[in-house]
Amino acid sequence: MTERSVLVTNDDGIDAHGIGALADALDRVGDVTVVAPATNQSWAGRDMTWHAGPTGIEETERGYAVEGTPSDAVAVALSVLDIDPDVVVAGVNDGMNLSAHILERSGTVGAAVEAAHFGVPAVAVSTADHTDPAPPHEDPETFELAAEAGAFVTERALDSGVFAAAEYLNVNAPAFADDPEVHLTRPAREYAVEADRVEDGEVELRDGGWERFLDGETRDDPETDRHAVLAGNVSVTPMRLPRAADAEFDLSGFDAT
């Protein structure tokens, strides 16, 4: 049987602890190649640098460092380096990527989405300790549970045919937990972003849902990603790419007559 090919990337940069832990854990899944941003690209979403001219790439001890975003790194790996992976795995992100509005902003999830647009199954893996959430975390142990969970989910998904239905998976794991369970979830939908004026000429943006999460509280349904992680479990959310408007929508009012 031919060994599987696994492409690993992230948004925290090629030298981050999380990608090292993930690459090591995925070694049992297949032949691992790392192609990742040269520098931290957190919250890059699906940004790409094609408007900025040529993008630099350098081979390093860990893998290929791309002077660009996570989506750039995936595109470079698949289009320039001619890597033909069975799966792309992004992470381990230093910080959770939970709830629908966060997924749209995450560079880690953005890398998985980019891979899915190329037709390659993908997994995004993230972690955080909700009692100490602010990155960066310099203790490599912070990423070990999530890395093992990501490798487990990736292997099971490839073996079981999950990617026949889902195009990518969003995996979130607590940094530290005793015997966590793996829960299939959906993205939390609560949107509690607010802006407060703090003084003349300044406002402060807050995410109430995230603040409650840090306090160990949630208003989310038990089936959601945020609820699962807060309970000390691993959240696995099957995702598909956004598509064009449903053909069943009544768009007759747009027809010019």
Order of alpha helices (4+ residues) and beta strands (2+ residues): beta-alpha-beta-beta-beta-alpha-beta-alpha-alpha-beta-alpha-beta-beta-beta-beta-alpha-alpha-beta
